[in-house]
Amino acid sequence: MIQTNEAATIGYMYIDGEGTVGHHPAPIPQLFIVVEGEGWVTGGDQKRVSIKRGEAAMWEKGEWHTSRSEEGMTAIVIQSEELHPETFMERKKHA
């Protein structure tokens, strides 16, 4: 459960097979939670990180990022100036 004192927006996103959400900055802190399928995401370092159902990516305000899927991927996107997923999700480090 996420609770914020600031406004939050929640969106539903489907990325078609061989689809890309192009490189762009996060307007505010953004949590990208994959609920179906798999793909990859990048952050400011442009390093590709695999992501699949049950995993999430977090981008800070202004951080440039990309999302892509070869087979299709569905995600819930939560944005808020006051977003701190570490309070309710375990952080997973990628090599």
Secondary structure as UniProt FT lines:
FT   STRAND          8..15
FT   TURN            17..18
FT   STRAND          19..25
FT   STRAND          30..42
FT   TURN            44..45
FT   STRAND          49..52
FT   TURN            53..54
FT   STRAND          56..59
FT   TURN            61..62
FT   STRAND          64..69
FT   STRAND          73..80
FT   TURN            81..82
FT   HELIX           85..87
//
